[in-house]
Amino acid sequence: MSLRITISDAAGHAGETVEIAGWLYNLRKSGKIVFPILRDGSGIMQCVALKSLLPEEVFEELKHLTQESSLIVRGKLRAEVRAPGGYELDVEGVTILQKVSETEPYPITPKDHGIEFLMDHRHLWLRSQRQHAIIRVRHEIIKAVRDYFDSHGFTLVDTPIFTPAACEGTTNLFEVNYFEDDKAYLTQSGQLYSEATAMAFGKVYCFGPTFRAEKSKTRRHLTEFWMVEPEMAFADLEEIKRVAEEMILFIVGRVLENKREELKVLERDISKLEMIQGPFIRMSYDDAVKNLQANGSEIVWGGDLGGGDETILTKQFDKPIMVDRFPTAIKAFYMQPDPEREEVALGVDVLAPEGYGEIIGGGQRIHDPDLLLRRIEEHGLPKEAFDWYLDLRKYGTVPHGGFGMGIERCVAWICGLEHIRETIAFPRLLNRLRP
């Protein structure tokens, strides 16, 4: 029996007779030669089938094989610099597992399809080179995030998806029925629970799905997305900014190191990523408002930065911008006010360049129990839902903080995508719950 390999492992088996299991990506014909292009999930390889070297029925089967049919190809592997991936397989035998019907062919063809058609067929669209490249980059980003925190003394502590109350108020949440008529909500964030685990472990992070029920239709919003949230005891705003910058630089470096081929498939301007160096641009909210007003924005002090405002700012610089000290009134109840200026909070948003906008939001949390209780009451939140959260300030309270980064927004930026819907295998949008 021939050794079965993956296409990505071809370099280690040149000159050997091997077999590859996969799907027919494309088929070219030239007289007595057929060129099946095979994909196996790890890459794409051109195979060469000569009529003179194969049984007639095998050659004819290959010649009339349909796109996305599944098969196992056996043959000798050889280096070929002109071929995709640098290797070709000279076909010696074929086992066809399933031939896609010619009367019901694979629906996604090289012609242009509308986005709604492609999203309706998302389960098949994922097989395309472009989508494959995006998901591979996403995988690298997630691995880089974990490697960064795991190598810097953080402990992964998972947080619940069902929560009894919102961490930022009880609006715009997905409410679900819990047992015995109790109500629960799908989490907006694991942050509050990570504050508890940070008091136990010092430096922690959680990484999982989060849910937002805002009826947003922008290119930057999903209703279900993945977020990494580090939380650190004994940390101030400057430490939080330092960790956020280090993590982003680590991620960009890893993608450039390991996923250049995927970025080429996406036609990403790699030079833009190569320019991402520290230190990032530091800018106060006050200065951001002045900058925006000078550039035509109608923002006034006290208003949050909209998507258009973020675009104006980030198109001025070739590296991320850290905007800090937003008005306390527009930040969450738990955000620590600046002791020198209580009208602003010790928080920071990190905006990605090229118009991509916010990818990170975070800051210091209130560590004074009396102030935190007052803020809970001011926001009209049920105190009983936060009794345990207040306990953290009763027993060994310390300055602490962290941030959250949405993986999909990071993927959109690094891949250079116009819309966030391509950054996750099965996106959940305001108007889309299928497939």
C-alpha positions in Angstrom: 0.0 0.0 0.0 1.2 3.5 -0.8 1.9 6.0 2.0 -1.0 8.4 2.4 0.2 12.0 2.9 -1.4 15.5 3.0 -0.5 18.0 0.3 1.1 20.3 2.8 3.6 17.4 3.6 4.6 16.9 -0.1 8.1 18.5 0.4 9.2 15.6 2.5 8.1 12.9 0.0 9.5 13.9 -3.4 10.3 10.9 -5.5 8.1 8.6 -3.5 4.9 6.8 -4.5 2.1 8.2 -2.3 -1.6 8.6 -2.2 -3.6 11.7 -1.4 -7.3 11.8 -0.4 -9.3 14.9 -1.3 -11.7 16.6 -3.6 -11.5 17.7 -7.2 -11.0 21.5 -7.1 -10.6 21.9 -10.9 -9.9 19.9 -14.0 -8.0 20.8 -17.1 -7.8 18.6 -20.3 -5.4 18.6 -23.1 -5.9 15.7 -25.6 -4.5 12.6 -24.1 -3.5 14.3 -20.8 -5.8 15.3 -17.9 -4.8 17.6 -15.1 -7.0 17.0 -12.0 -6.4 19.8 -9.4 -6.8 18.2 -6.0 -7.5 19.9 -2.7 -7.3 18.1 0.6 -7.8 20.9 3.2 -4.1 21.4 3.7 -3.4 22.7 0.2 -3.9 22.3 -3.6 -1.9 20.0 -5.9 -2.0 19.5 -9.7 -2.0 15.8 -10.8 -1.0 14.6 -14.2 -2.8 11.7 -15.8 -1.5 10.3 -19.0 -3.9 8.1 -21.1 -1.0 5.9 -22.2 -0.2 5.0 -18.6 -3.7 4.3 -17.2 -6.4 1.8 -17.8 -8.8 3.3 -20.3 -11.8 3.3 -17.9 -9.7 5.1 -15.2 -8.6 7.8 -17.7 -12.2 8.3 -18.8 -13.5 8.5 -15.3 -11.0 11.2 -14.5 -11.7 13.0 -17.8 -15.4 13.3 -16.9 -15.0 13.9 -13.2 -17.1 16.8 -11.8 -16.1 19.6 -9.4 -15.9 18.6 -5.7 -16.1 14.9 -6.4 -14.2 13.0 -3.7 -11.4 10.7 -4.6 -8.1 9.1 -3.6 -5.2 9.5 -6.1 -2.1 7.3 -6.1 1.1 8.1 -7.9 4.7 9.4 -7.8 5.4 12.7 -6.3 7.9 15.0 -8.0 9.1 18.6 -7.7 7.8 21.0 -10.3 8.6 24.7 -9.7 5.8 25.8 -12.1 3.1 23.9 -10.2 1.0 25.4 -7.4 2.9 24.4 -4.2 5.9 23.3 -6.1 5.0 19.6 -6.6 3.0 17.5 -9.0 1.7 13.9 -8.7 2.0 11.6 -11.7 -1.2 9.5 -11.5 -0.9 5.7 -11.4 -4.3 4.9 -9.9 -7.5 6.5 -8.7 -10.4 5.5 -6.4 -13.4 7.7 -6.8 -15.5 7.8 -3.6 -18.3 9.9 -4.9 -18.9 11.6 -8.3 -21.0 14.8 -8.0 -24.0 14.5 -10.2 -23.8 16.3 -13.5 -27.5 17.2 -13.3 -27.0 18.8 -9.9 -23.5 20.3 -10.1 -21.5 22.1 -7.4 -23.3 25.4 -7.2 -20.3 27.7 -6.7 -18.4 28.2 -10.0 -15.7 30.6 -11.1 -18.3 33.1 -12.3 -19.4 36.0 -10.1 -22.0 35.2 -7.4 -23.8 37.8 -5.3 -22.9 37.9 -1.6 -26.3 36.7 -0.5 -26.0 33.6 -2.7 -22.5 32.9 -1.3 -23.7 33.4 2.3 -26.7 31.1 1.7 -24.1 28.5 0.5 -21.6 29.4 3.2 -21.2 25.7 4.1 -19.8 25.2 0.5 -18.2 28.6 0.1 -15.7 27.7 2.8 -14.0 25.4 0.3 -12.8 28.3 -1.8 -9.1 29.4 -1.7 -10.1 32.9 -0.4 -12.2 31.6 2.5 -9.6 28.9 3.2 -6.9 31.6 3.5 -9.0 33.7 5.9 -9.7 30.9 8.2 -6.1 29.8 8.2 -5.1 33.4 9.2 -7.8 33.3 11.9 -6.3 30.1 13.2 -2.8 31.7 13.4 -4.2 34.7 15.2 -5.9 32.6 17.8 -2.8 30.5 18.3 -0.7 33.6 18.6 -3.1 35.0 21.2 -2.9 31.9 23.3 0.9 31.6 22.9 1.4 35.2 24.0 -0.6 34.9 27.2 0.6 31.4 28.0 4.2 32.5 27.8 3.6 35.6 29.9 2.4 34.1 33.1 -1.4 34.2 32.4 -3.7 31.3 33.3 -6.6 30.4 31.1 -9.8 30.3 33.2 -13.0 29.8 31.4 -16.1 31.9 32.2 -19.8 31.1 31.9 -21.9 31.8 28.8 -25.1 31.9 30.8 -25.1 34.9 33.2 -27.7 36.3 35.6 -27.2 39.9 34.6 -25.4 42.1 32.0 -22.0 43.4 32.7 -22.9 46.7 31.0 -26.6 46.9 31.7 -29.6 44.7 30.8 -30.4 46.1 27.4 -29.4 44.6 24.0 -29.0 41.1 25.5 -30.2 37.8 24.3 -32.5 36.6 27.0 -33.1 32.9 27.5 -35.4 30.8 29.7 -33.5 29.1 32.5 -35.0 26.6 34.9 -38.3 27.2 36.8 -39.1 30.4 35.0 -35.7 32.1 35.8 -34.2 34.4 33.2 -30.6 34.2 32.1 -28.7 36.1 29.4 -26.1 35.1 26.9 -22.9 36.7 28.0 -21.6 40.0 26.6 -18.3 39.4 28.2 -16.4 37.2 30.7 -14.8 40.2 32.3 -16.6 40.3 35.6 -15.8 36.7 36.3 -12.2 37.2 35.1 -11.9 39.9 37.8 -12.8 37.3 40.3 -10.3 34.8 38.9 -7.6 37.5 38.7 -7.9 37.9 42.4 -7.2 34.2 42.8 -4.5 33.7 40.1 -3.0 37.2 39.5 -3.0 37.2 35.7 -5.8 35.4 33.8 -7.5 35.3 30.4 -10.7 33.9 29.1 -11.4 33.1 25.5 -14.8 32.2 24.1 -18.0 33.2 22.3 -19.8 36.4 23.3 -23.1 37.8 22.2 -24.5 41.3 21.5 -28.1 41.9 20.6 -27.7 45.3 19.1 -29.5 45.6 15.8 -26.4 46.7 13.9 -26.0 46.3 10.2 -22.5 47.7 9.9 -19.5 45.9 8.4 -17.9 45.7 11.9 -20.7 43.9 13.8 -21.7 40.3 14.5 -24.2 39.1 17.0 -22.0 36.2 18.0 -18.2 36.6 18.1 -15.1 35.4 19.9 -13.3 37.5 22.3 -10.1 37.2 24.3 -10.1 39.0 27.7 -7.1 39.2 29.9 -7.4 40.6 33.4 -4.6 41.5 35.8 -4.4 42.2 39.5 -2.1 45.1 40.6 -2.3 46.7 37.1 -2.9 50.3 36.1 -3.9 51.8 32.8 -0.3 52.1 31.5 0.3 48.4 32.2 -2.9 47.5 30.4 -1.8 49.5 27.4 1.6 47.9 27.4 0.1 44.4 27.4 -2.3 45.3 24.6 0.5 46.7 22.4 2.8 43.7 23.0 0.0 41.2 22.2 -0.9 43.0 18.9 2.8 43.1 17.8 3.1 39.5 18.7 0.1 38.5 16.6 1.1 40.6 13.5 4.6 39.1 13.7 3.4 35.6 13.8 1.0 36.0 10.9 3.8 37.6 8.8 6.1 34.7 9.8 3.7 31.9 9.1 0.9 33.0 6.8 2.4 35.1 4.0 1.1 32.7 1.3 -2.5 33.1 2.7 -2.1 36.9 2.7 -1.0 36.7 -0.9 -4.1 34.8 -1.8 -6.1 37.6 -0.2 -4.1 40.2 -2.1 -3.3 41.8 1.2 -0.8 44.7 1.1 1.8 43.0 3.3 3.9 46.2 3.5 1.0 47.7 5.6 1.4 45.0 8.2 5.2 45.2 8.1 4.9 48.8 9.2 3.2 47.8 12.4 5.9 48.6 15.0 5.9 50.0 18.5 5.3 52.3 20.1 1.7 52.8 19.0 0.2 56.3 18.7 -1.0 57.6 22.1 -3.9 60.1 22.0 -6.2 61.3 24.7 -10.0 61.5 24.0 -9.7 65.3 24.3 -7.2 65.4 21.5 -9.1 62.9 19.4 -12.2 65.1 19.5 -10.2 68.1 18.5 -8.6 66.1 15.7 -12.0 64.9 14.4 -13.6 68.3 14.6 -10.7 69.7 12.6 -11.3 67.0 10.0 -15.0 67.6 9.5 -16.6 65.4 12.2 -19.6 66.7 14.0 -18.6 65.0 17.3 -18.8 67.1 20.5 -17.0 66.4 23.7 -19.0 63.7 25.6 -20.0 61.7 22.6 -18.6 58.3 21.8 -16.5 57.7 18.7 -18.6 56.4 15.8 -17.4 54.2 13.0 -16.9 57.2 10.8 -14.8 59.0 13.5 -12.6 55.9 13.9 -12.1 55.8 10.2 -11.0 59.4 10.0 -8.5 58.9 12.8 -7.0 55.6 11.7 -6.4 56.7 8.1 -4.0 59.4 9.4 -1.5 56.9 10.8 0.2 53.6 9.7 0.0 52.0 13.1 -2.6 51.5 15.8 -3.9 54.4 17.9 -4.5 54.1 21.6 -7.2 56.6 22.7 -7.6 56.9 26.4 -9.6 58.7 29.1 -13.0 58.8 27.5 -15.8 60.5 29.4 -16.9 58.5 32.5 -20.6 59.1 31.5 -20.3 57.0 28.3 -18.3 54.1 29.9 -19.5 51.1 31.8 -20.4 51.3 35.5 -17.2 49.4 36.6 -14.7 51.8 34.9 -12.3 53.6 37.3 -12.5 57.4 37.1 -9.2 59.3 36.7 -8.4 60.6 40.3 -7.1 63.8 38.8 -10.2 64.3 36.5 -13.2 62.4 37.6 -15.2 63.3 34.5 -12.9 60.9 32.5 -12.3 57.2 33.0 -9.0 55.3 33.0 -10.0 53.4 29.9 -8.5 52.8 26.5 -9.6 51.9 23.0 -7.1 50.5 20.5 -8.0 51.5 16.9 -6.5 49.5 14.0 -5.1 51.5 11.1 -6.4 51.7 7.5 -9.9 52.7 8.7 -10.6 49.4 10.6 -11.2 51.1 14.0 -11.7 49.6 17.4 -10.3 46.1 18.0 -9.6 46.5 21.7 -11.5 48.1 24.6 -10.4 48.0 28.2 -9.1 49.8 31.2 -8.9 49.9 35.0 -11.8 48.7 37.0 -13.2 50.4 40.1 -11.5 48.8 43.2 -13.2 51.0 45.9 -16.3 49.1 47.2 -18.3 52.3 48.1 -17.7 53.9 44.7 -18.6 50.6 42.9 -21.9 50.3 44.8 -22.8 53.9 44.0 -22.2 53.3 40.3 -24.3 50.1 40.3 -27.1 52.1 41.8 -26.6 55.1 39.4 -26.9 52.7 36.4 -30.1 51.2 37.8 -28.6 47.7 38.0 -30.0 45.0 40.5 -27.6 45.0 43.4 -28.4 41.4 44.3 -27.0 40.3 41.0 -23.7 41.9 41.9 -23.3 40.8 45.5 -20.5 38.5 44.6 -18.8 41.2 42.4 -18.9 43.5 45.4 -17.3 40.8 47.5 -14.1 41.2 45.4 -13.7 44.7 46.8 -14.3 43.6 50.4 -11.7 40.9 50.6 -8.3 42.1 49.5 -9.2 44.7 46.9 -6.4 46.0 44.6 -6.1 48.2 41.5 -6.7 45.9 38.5 -7.8 45.9 35.0 -7.7 44.4 31.5 -9.2 44.5 28.1 -11.2 42.6 25.5 -10.2 42.0 21.8 -12.7 40.7 19.3 -11.0 38.1 17.2 -13.1 38.8 14.1 -12.3 42.5 14.0 -8.6 41.6 14.3 -8.9 39.0 11.5 -10.7 41.6 9.3 -7.9 44.1 9.8 -5.0 41.7 9.3 -6.6 40.1 6.2 -7.6 43.4 4.8 -11.3 42.4 4.5 -14.1 44.8 3.7 -16.7 43.1 5.9 -16.5 41.1 9.1 -18.8 38.4 7.8 -16.0 36.5 6.2 -13.9 36.3 9.4 -15.8 33.4 11.0 -16.9 30.1 9.4 -20.7 30.6 10.1 -21.4 34.3 10.8 -24.4 35.3 12.8 -25.8 38.7 11.7 -28.9 40.7 12.3 -30.6 39.1 9.3 -28.8 35.8 9.1 -29.1 32.7 11.3 -28.4 30.1 8.6 -26.6 28.0 7.6 
